[in-house]
Structures are given as C-alpha cells and as structure tokens.
Amino acid sequence: MEGVMMRGLHSAAIAVRAPDHESVVKKETLGGIYTSKWAKIPFLRGLVMLWDALGLGMRALTLSANIQTGEEQKLEGPALYLTLGISLAFGVGLFFLLPAALGQVSEHFLKINSWWGNVVEGIVRLILLVGYIWVIGFIPEIERVFAYHGAEHKTINAFESGAELTPESVARFPLQHPRCGTSFLLTLVLVSILFFSLLGPLPLAWRFISRILMIPILAGVAYEYIRWTARHLDWRLVRWLIRPNLALQGLTTRQPSLEMLEVAITAFETMRKDEENLSL
C-alpha cells in the first residue's frame, strides 16, 4: 500500500509514502537462503524462493498498511494471522477448489470424460483469475497498488538498461517485465490444466485433495518456466511464448506518477547500496 519492495540476494528494502507525504524506508537483511544450495536445485528452488517471498511480501504489506493507518489501528498479532489465514483459504478455495468442483459437475451434466472435465476446470480457473484481477482493478486503492507495481517494473527495466535512475528517466520505460509475479500466476494456471488432466477420473473429495497437494509441484514447474524464459529473451520463440504473460500485466500495472517512481527508485537504491555493503 503506497509503496514498493525491492529484494536482492542479501537485502530487501521497502519504501512507503506516508500520509504526510514523507517517504518511510525500511531495510531487512536476508538469511542465506538465496545463496544456499537449496536455491540451486531445479524445481525445489522455486518452492524455497516462493515461500520466502511470501513471508517478505506479507511483512512488507503489513508494514505499509500500518504506516497508512497509524499506530491506533495497527495490524499485528492474532488479528494479522487471522487475516492472512482467511486470505490464503479464500485464494485456494476460489482458484483451486471451486474450479475443481465445476469441472466435476461438467463431467456429469455435459456427459464428458475426465480429460475434458479437467480442461473445463482449467478454463474456469483461468477465467476466475483474469476476471478477479480485472474487477479489483476498479477499486481506487488497488489502482494505486497497480500503479506502484508499474513503478517497480519501470525501475527494474531502467536499471537493466543501464539508464539513469531518476523519475523522469525511469518513466520512459515499459510497464511489463518478464519476471513478474503476474506471469507466474498465469503460468501456474496453464500448467495446472496439463498436470490435472493427467490424473484421470477422481471422486470429488480426492479431486479437492489432489489440487491442494499439487500446488507446490505446479509452483515449482511454473517458477522454472519463468526463470527459463527470462534467461532466453533473445530467442524469438520465447518472446512469442511470453506474450500472454506480458498481456496479463496490462491488468496488474498502471502508469505511475513521478512521486510513485521516486518511491520505487528509493527502495531499489536502498536495497542496492545495502547489497554492496553486505557483499564486502
């Protein structure tokens, strides 16, 4: 909320625009997880990275929310964990269990086999994902979150191009970035269609259980795909393959203001400076 988090190998930094318009900057030294042997094992490294990224993201979200609401409405303790638990359950239920139930229903009423039922499930999951992102994008607060997301992408694109990191310079760069979390979500949904189709017919209870248990596997595969495409952007085939991912980012990013770009640059420069100090 009103901020950006930037992560390196050794440090993460969060910059947030407070209600008084001052920038609040926090940095955090990371453990050795990103340089450990676990971060080098294909498929497993995706789970390790994503688990740690989830924790970082939750801490950044909580910090930014508390800065916006002030000490009197601070979100922490049981209230925080209850909120996170409900959010996680809602996500799994909406994007995994509901499509699974509708896929099972389609097999019965449309008289189709389990393979086509799984395809229907995947299509429903994709529609729910895109529809959900599209709908929440109309909420003013989420629009600003998406604009800060755009500021994050522009800053990284500018840095990777060797450009000067000033708001005016960074503003010239595109909103899309191939390593975005939005790309990961879309890849996860598309991979799920293939994997779940291989499971064959299952009773509804086992269908639900399999969807939950396979989330880590799907996440590992999706992570490797995003990593591979990001390393081969010079291939024409790869640039063609990532077009849907970049297109979906049109829903999760907005053009940021110069003030938003300033916040993103502050987070990035703080992280980069800390990275250099910790690497000495």
Secondary structure as UniProt FT lines:
FT   STRAND          3..7
FT   STRAND          11..17
FT   TURN            19..20
FT   STRAND          23..29
FT   HELIX           32..35
FT   HELIX           37..40
FT   TURN            42..43
FT   HELIX           44..69
FT   HELIX           71..73
FT   HELIX           77..92
FT   HELIX           93..97
FT   HELIX           98..109
FT   TURN            110..111
FT   HELIX           114..136
FT   TURN            137..138
FT   HELIX           140..160
FT   TURN            161..162
FT   HELIX           167..170
FT   TURN            171..172
FT   TURN            178..179
FT   HELIX           181..197
FT   TURN            198..199
FT   HELIX           204..213
FT   HELIX           215..231
FT   TURN            233..234
FT   HELIX           236..241
FT   HELIX           243..252
FT   HELIX           258..279
//
